[in-house]
Amino acid sequence: MKLGRLEELGHGLRRPEADYLRDDIYEPRIRFQSVNYRMLYFFHGLMAAIVSQGIKKEKEVPPKEIDLAIMRKRLFETDPEAHTE
């Protein structure tokens, strides 16, 4: 499972398993049967990866999905304690 690899490798997770999109947003590459899935995530410090959203991907991740992840990252960064248990 890709989230397990993300937990194991953190910032060290690289292509072909994951890719950097832009503005500190990353995606693990997951293929199930003939469908490509992506979970957009960002890092909080060195110890935590925050999954913003999951999408079904066709040829590329739509820019609006990356923009949504960036907005969620900024919101999280304004008050991390409010978004964690």
N, CA, C and O atoms as a GROMACS GRO file, in nm:
protein
  340
    1MET      N    1   0.085  -0.119   0.000
    1MET     CA    2   0.000   0.000   0.000
    1MET      C    3   0.088   0.124   0.000
    1MET      O    4   0.186   0.130   0.074
    2LYS      N    5   0.055   0.219  -0.080
    2LYS     CA    6   0.137   0.339  -0.094
    2LYS      C    7   0.143   0.423   0.032
    2LYS      O    8   0.247   0.484   0.059
    3LEU      N    9   0.036   0.428   0.111
    3LEU     CA   10   0.043   0.505   0.235
    3LEU      C   11   0.143   0.443   0.332
    3LEU      O   12   0.209   0.514   0.407
    4GLY      N   13   0.154   0.312   0.330
    4GLY     CA   14   0.255   0.246   0.411
    4GLY      C   15   0.395   0.284   0.368
    4GLY      O   16   0.483   0.306   0.451
    5ARG      N   17   0.416   0.292   0.238
    5ARG     CA   18   0.547   0.334   0.186
    5ARG      C   19   0.573   0.481   0.221
    5ARG      O   20   0.686   0.519   0.252
    6LEU      N   21   0.470   0.563   0.215
    6LEU     CA   22   0.484   0.703   0.254
    6LEU      C   23   0.521   0.713   0.401
    6LEU      O   24   0.608   0.792   0.439
    7GLU      N   25   0.456   0.633   0.485
    7GLU     CA   26   0.489   0.632   0.627
    7GLU      C   27   0.633   0.586   0.648
    7GLU      O   28   0.705   0.642   0.731
    8GLU      N   29   0.673   0.484   0.575
    8GLU     CA   30   0.807   0.427   0.589
    8GLU      C   31   0.916   0.522   0.539
    8GLU      O   32   1.018   0.540   0.606
    9LEU      N   33   0.896   0.583   0.422
    9LEU     CA   34   1.002   0.661   0.358
    9LEU      C   35   0.986   0.812   0.372
    9LEU      O   36   1.083   0.886   0.357
   10GLY      N   37   0.865   0.859   0.400
   10GLY     CA   38   0.842   1.003   0.417
   10GLY      C   39   0.890   1.082   0.298
   10GLY      O   40   0.852   1.055   0.184
   11HIS      N   41   0.976   1.181   0.326
   11HIS     CA   42   1.030   1.267   0.220
   11HIS      C   43   1.113   1.190   0.118
   11HIS      O   44   1.139   1.241   0.009
   12GLY      N   45   1.154   1.070   0.151
   12GLY     CA   46   1.236   0.990   0.061
   12GLY      C   47   1.157   0.914  -0.045
   12GLY      O   48   1.216   0.851  -0.132
   13LEU      N   49   1.025   0.919  -0.038
   13LEU     CA   50   0.942   0.850  -0.138
   13LEU      C   51   0.953   0.924  -0.271
   13LEU      O   52   0.922   1.043  -0.279
   14ARG      N   53   0.996   0.856  -0.375
   14ARG     CA   54   1.023   0.918  -0.504
   14ARG      C   55   0.957   0.839  -0.617
   14ARG      O   56   0.894   0.736  -0.596
   15ARG      N   57   0.976   0.892  -0.739
   15ARG     CA   58   0.926   0.824  -0.858
   15ARG      C   59   0.990   0.686  -0.868
   15ARG      O   60   1.107   0.672  -0.834
   16PRO      N   61   0.921   0.590  -0.911
   16PRO     CA   62   0.789   0.592  -0.974
   16PRO      C   63   0.673   0.582  -0.874
   16PRO      O   64   0.557   0.585  -0.916
   17GLU      N   65   0.701   0.571  -0.744
   17GLU     CA   66   0.593   0.554  -0.647
   17GLU      C   67   0.519   0.683  -0.616
   17GLU      O   68   0.399   0.680  -0.587
   18ALA      N   69   0.588   0.794  -0.621
   18ALA     CA   70   0.527   0.924  -0.589
   18ALA      C   71   0.592   1.030  -0.675
   18ALA      O   72   0.700   1.010  -0.731
   19ASP      N   73   0.524   1.143  -0.684
   19ASP     CA   74   0.577   1.251  -0.767
   19ASP      C   75   0.545   1.384  -0.701
   19ASP      O   76   0.444   1.399  -0.633
   20TYR      N   77   0.633   1.481  -0.724
   20TYR     CA   78   0.611   1.618  -0.680
   20TYR      C   79   0.527   1.689  -0.786
   20TYR      O   80   0.559   1.682  -0.904
   21LEU      N   81   0.420   1.756  -0.744
   21LEU     CA   82   0.336   1.828  -0.839
   21LEU      C   83   0.381   1.974  -0.847
   21LEU      O   84   0.439   2.016  -0.947
   22ARG      N   85   0.354   2.051  -0.741
   22ARG     CA   86   0.401   2.190  -0.730
   22ARG      C   87   0.362   2.245  -0.594
   22ARG      O   88   0.275   2.190  -0.527
   23ASP      N   89   0.428   2.352  -0.555
   23ASP     CA   90   0.394   2.423  -0.431
   23ASP      C   91   0.385   2.331  -0.310
   23ASP      O   92   0.293   2.341  -0.229
   24ASP      N   93   0.482   2.240  -0.298
   24ASP     CA   94   0.491   2.146  -0.186
   24ASP      C   95   0.378   2.045  -0.180
   24ASP      O   96   0.348   1.991  -0.074
   25ILE      N   97   0.314   2.018  -0.294
   25ILE     CA   98   0.209   1.917  -0.302
   25ILE      C   99   0.264   1.796  -0.379
   25ILE      O  100   0.327   1.812  -0.484
   26TYR      N  101   0.241   1.677  -0.325
   26TYR     CA  102   0.291   1.552  -0.382
   26TYR      C  103   0.174   1.458  -0.410
   26TYR      O  104   0.062   1.480  -0.364
   27GLU      N  105   0.202   1.353  -0.487
   27GLU     CA  106   0.103   1.250  -0.515
   27GLU      C  107   0.168   1.113  -0.520
   27GLU      O  108   0.267   1.095  -0.591
   28PRO      N  109   0.113   1.015  -0.444
   28PRO     CA  110   0.157   0.878  -0.467
   28PRO      C  111   0.082   0.824  -0.589
   28PRO      O  112  -0.034   0.859  -0.612
   29ARG      N  113   0.146   0.740  -0.664
   29ARG     CA  114   0.086   0.683  -0.785
   29ARG      C  115   0.029   0.545  -0.751
   29ARG      O  116   0.102   0.453  -0.714
   30ILE      N  117  -0.101   0.533  -0.766
   30ILE     CA  118  -0.169   0.409  -0.734
   30ILE      C  119  -0.252   0.366  -0.854
   30ILE      O  120  -0.330   0.444  -0.909
   31ARG      N  121  -0.233   0.242  -0.896
   31ARG     CA  122  -0.310   0.188  -1.007
   31ARG      C  123  -0.381   0.063  -0.958
   31ARG      O  124  -0.319  -0.029  -0.905
   32PHE      N  125  -0.511   0.061  -0.977
   32PHE     CA  126  -0.590  -0.056  -0.940
   32PHE      C  127  -0.671  -0.095  -1.062
   32PHE      O  128  -0.751  -0.017  -1.113
   33GLN      N  129  -0.649  -0.217  -1.108
   33GLN     CA  130  -0.704  -0.266  -1.234
   33GLN      C  131  -0.661  -0.170  -1.344
   33GLN      O  132  -0.540  -0.159  -1.368
   34SER      N  133  -0.749  -0.100  -1.411
   34SER     CA  134  -0.706  -0.010  -1.518
   34SER      C  135  -0.726   0.137  -1.481
   34SER      O  136  -0.724   0.224  -1.568
   35VAL      N  137  -0.746   0.166  -1.353
   35VAL     CA  138  -0.774   0.302  -1.308
   35VAL      C  139  -0.657   0.357  -1.228
   35VAL      O  140  -0.603   0.289  -1.141
   36ASN      N  141  -0.617   0.479  -1.260
   36ASN     CA  142  -0.513   0.549  -1.185
   36ASN      C  143  -0.577   0.636  -1.077
   36ASN      O  144  -0.668   0.713  -1.105
   37TYR      N  145  -0.528   0.621  -0.955
   37TYR     CA  146  -0.576   0.703  -0.844
   37TYR      C  147  -0.460   0.786  -0.790
   37TYR      O  148  -0.343   0.746  -0.798
   38ARG      N  149  -0.493   0.901  -0.736
   38ARG     CA  150  -0.394   0.987  -0.673
   38ARG      C  151  -0.449   1.038  -0.541
   38ARG      O  152  -0.568   1.071  -0.531
   39MET      N  153  -0.363   1.046  -0.441
   39MET     CA  154  -0.395   1.111  -0.315
   39MET      C  155  -0.299   1.227  -0.302
   39MET      O  156  -0.178   1.207  -0.290
   40LEU      N  157  -0.350   1.346  -0.304
   40LEU     CA  158  -0.263   1.463  -0.294
   40LEU      C  159  -0.229   1.485  -0.147
   40LEU      O  160  -0.317   1.479  -0.061
   41TYR      N  161  -0.102   1.510  -0.119
   41TYR     CA  162  -0.058   1.527   0.019
   41TYR      C  163   0.052   1.630   0.028
   41TYR      O  164   0.113   1.669  -0.071
   42PHE      N  165   0.075   1.675   0.152
   42PHE     CA  166   0.184   1.767   0.181
   42PHE      C  167   0.244   1.727   0.314
   42PHE      O  168   0.184   1.652   0.391
   43PHE      N  169   0.362   1.779   0.341
   43PHE     CA  170   0.430   1.746   0.465
   43PHE      C  171   0.413   1.857   0.567
   43PHE      O  172   0.408   1.975   0.534
   44HIS      N  173   0.404   1.815   0.692
   44HIS     CA  174   0.406   1.908   0.806
   44HIS      C  175   0.531   1.872   0.885
   44HIS      O  176   0.532   1.774   0.960
   45GLY      N  177   0.634   1.951   0.868
   45GLY     CA  178   0.761   1.920   0.932
   45GLY      C  179   0.823   1.795   0.873
   45GLY      O  180   0.802   1.762   0.756
   46LEU      N  181   0.900   1.726   0.955
   46LEU     CA  182   0.968   1.605   0.908
   46LEU      C  183   0.891   1.477   0.944
   46LEU      O  184   0.925   1.370   0.895
   47MET      N  185   0.790   1.488   1.030
   47MET     CA  186   0.729   1.368   1.084
   47MET      C  187   0.588   1.338   1.034
   47MET      O  188   0.537   1.228   1.058
   48ALA      N  189   0.523   1.431   0.966
   48ALA     CA  190   0.383   1.407   0.930
   48ALA      C  191   0.357   1.440   0.784
   48ALA      O  192   0.405   1.541   0.732
   49ALA      N  193   0.280   1.354   0.718
   49ALA     CA  194   0.229   1.381   0.584
   49ALA      C  195   0.077   1.393   0.597
   49ALA      O  196   0.013   1.307   0.658
   50ILE      N  197   0.022   1.498   0.541
   50ILE     CA  198  -0.121   1.525   0.549
   50ILE      C  199  -0.182   1.497   0.413
   50ILE      O  200  -0.145   1.560   0.314
   51VAL      N  201  -0.277   1.403   0.406
   51VAL     CA  202  -0.346   1.373   0.281
   51VAL      C  203  -0.460   1.472   0.266
   51VAL      O  204  -0.548   1.480   0.351
   52SER      N  205  -0.456   1.547   0.158
   52SER     CA  206  -0.555   1.651   0.132
   52SER      C  207  -0.682   1.594   0.071
   52SER      O  208  -0.792   1.621   0.119
   53GLN      N  209  -0.667   1.515  -0.036
   53GLN     CA  210  -0.782   1.456  -0.104
   53GLN      C  211  -0.736   1.345  -0.196
   53GLN      O  212  -0.619   1.334  -0.230
   54GLY      N  213  -0.831   1.264  -0.235
   54GLY     CA  214  -0.806   1.158  -0.332
   54GLY      C  215  -0.887   1.184  -0.458
   54GLY      O  216  -0.998   1.236  -0.452
   55ILE      N  217  -0.830   1.146  -0.572
   55ILE     CA  218  -0.898   1.166  -0.700
   55ILE      C  219  -0.870   1.048  -0.792
   55ILE      O  220  -0.772   0.975  -0.774
   56LYS      N  221  -0.955   1.032  -0.890
   56LYS     CA  222  -0.929   0.938  -0.999
   56LYS      C  223  -0.864   1.021  -1.108
   56LYS      O  224  -0.917   1.124  -1.148
   57LYS      N  225  -0.750   0.976  -1.156
   57LYS     CA  226  -0.671   1.055  -1.249
   57LYS      C  227  -0.680   0.996  -1.389
   57LYS      O  228  -0.681   0.875  -1.407
   58GLU      N  229  -0.686   1.084  -1.485
   58GLU     CA  230  -0.680   1.042  -1.624
   58GLU      C  231  -0.537   1.065  -1.674
   58GLU      O  232  -0.447   0.988  -1.640
   59LYS      N  233  -0.514   1.170  -1.755
   59LYS     CA  234  -0.380   1.194  -1.808
   59LYS      C  235  -0.293   1.275  -1.713
   59LYS      O  236  -0.174   1.248  -1.702
   60GLU      N  237  -0.351   1.373  -1.645
   60GLU     CA  238  -0.273   1.452  -1.550
   60GLU      C  239  -0.366   1.497  -1.438
   60GLU      O  240  -0.488   1.498  -1.453
   61VAL      N  241  -0.306   1.534  -1.326
   61VAL     CA  242  -0.386   1.584  -1.214
   61VAL      C  243  -0.438   1.721  -1.254
   61VAL      O  244  -0.360   1.809  -1.289
   62PRO      N  245  -0.570   1.742  -1.249
   62PRO     CA  246  -0.625   1.872  -1.286
   62PRO      C  247  -0.570   1.984  -1.197
   62PRO      O  248  -0.561   1.967  -1.075
   63PRO      N  249  -0.534   2.097  -1.256
   63PRO     CA  250  -0.483   2.210  -1.176
   63PRO      C  251  -0.575   2.251  -1.063
   63PRO      O  252  -0.528   2.292  -0.957
   64LYS      N  253  -0.707   2.241  -1.082
   64LYS     CA  254  -0.800   2.281  -0.976
   64LYS      C  255  -0.785   2.190  -0.854
   64LYS      O  256  -0.807   2.235  -0.741
   65GLU      N  257  -0.748   2.064  -0.874
   65GLU     CA  258  -0.727   1.973  -0.762
   65GLU      C  259  -0.600   2.009  -0.686
   65GLU      O  260  -0.596   2.002  -0.563
   66ILE      N  261  -0.496   2.049  -0.758
   66ILE     CA  262  -0.372   2.093  -0.693
   66ILE      C  263  -0.399   2.222  -0.617
   66ILE      O  264  -0.353   2.237  -0.504
   67ASP      N  265  -0.474   2.315  -0.678
   67ASP     CA  266  -0.509   2.440  -0.610
   67ASP      C  267  -0.586   2.413  -0.481
   67ASP      O  268  -0.562   2.480  -0.381
   68LEU      N  269  -0.678   2.316  -0.483
   68LEU     CA  270  -0.753   2.281  -0.363
   68LEU      C  271  -0.660   2.227  -0.255
   68LEU      O  272  -0.674   2.262  -0.138
   69ALA      N  273  -0.565   2.143  -0.293
   69ALA     CA  274  -0.468   2.090  -0.196
   69ALA      C  275  -0.383   2.203  -0.137
   69ALA      O  276  -0.354   2.203  -0.018
   70ILE      N  277  -0.343   2.299  -0.220
   70ILE     CA  278  -0.265   2.414  -0.172
   70ILE      C  279  -0.347   2.495  -0.073
   70ILE      O  280  -0.296   2.536   0.032
   71MET      N  281  -0.474   2.519  -0.104
   71MET     CA  282  -0.561   2.593  -0.013
   71MET      C  283  -0.574   2.520   0.121
   71MET      O  284  -0.569   2.582   0.227
   72ARG      N  285  -0.591   2.388   0.116
   72ARG     CA  286  -0.603   2.309   0.238
   72ARG      C  287  -0.473   2.310   0.317
   72ARG      O  288  -0.475   2.312   0.440
   73LYS      N  289  -0.361   2.309   0.248
   73LYS     CA  290  -0.230   2.316   0.315
   73LYS      C  291  -0.217   2.449   0.389
   73LYS      O  292  -0.175   2.451   0.504
   74ARG      N  293  -0.251   2.557   0.323
   74ARG     CA  294  -0.243   2.689   0.387
   74ARG      C  295  -0.336   2.698   0.508
   74ARG      O  296  -0.298   2.753   0.612
   75LEU      N  297  -0.456   2.644   0.494
   75LEU     CA  298  -0.550   2.644   0.605
   75LEU      C  299  -0.494   2.563   0.722
   75LEU      O  300  -0.501   2.607   0.837
   76PHE      N  301  -0.439   2.447   0.693
   76PHE     CA  302  -0.379   2.363   0.796
   76PHE      C  303  -0.266   2.438   0.866
   76PHE      O  304  -0.256   2.435   0.989
   77GLU      N  305  -0.182   2.505   0.789
   77GLU     CA  306  -0.065   2.573   0.845
   77GLU      C  307  -0.102   2.692   0.935
   77GLU      O  308  -0.022   2.731   1.020
   78THR      N  309  -0.220   2.750   0.915
   78THR     CA  310  -0.259   2.861   1.001
   78THR      C  311  -0.284   2.817   1.144
   78THR      O  312  -0.264   2.895   1.236
   79ASP      N  313  -0.326   2.690   1.165
   79ASP     CA  314  -0.353   2.640   1.299
   79ASP      C  315  -0.349   2.487   1.298
   79ASP      O  316  -0.454   2.423   1.302
   80PRO      N  317  -0.230   2.427   1.293
   80PRO     CA  318  -0.220   2.281   1.287
   80PRO      C  319  -0.292   2.210   1.402
   80PRO      O  320  -0.348   2.102   1.382
   81GLU      N  321  -0.290   2.268   1.520
   81GLU     CA  322  -0.354   2.203   1.636
   81GLU      C  323  -0.504   2.185   1.615
   81GLU      O  324  -0.563   2.090   1.667
   82ALA      N  325  -0.567   2.276   1.542
   82ALA     CA  326  -0.710   2.266   1.518
   82ALA      C  327  -0.745   2.150   1.425
   82ALA      O  328  -0.861   2.108   1.420
   83HIS      N  329  -0.646   2.099   1.352
   83HIS     CA  330  -0.670   1.995   1.254
   83HIS      C  331  -0.614   1.860   1.292
   83HIS      O  332  -0.611   1.767   1.210
   84THR      N  333  -0.569   1.847   1.415
   84THR     CA  334  -0.512   1.720   1.461
   84THR      C  335  -0.579   1.680   1.592
   84THR      O  336  -0.637   1.763   1.662
   85GLU      N  337  -0.570   1.553   1.622
   85GLU     CA  338  -0.628   1.502   1.746
   85GLU      C  339  -0.521   1.485   1.850
   85GLU      O  340  -0.550   1.443   1.962
   0.00000   0.00000   0.00000
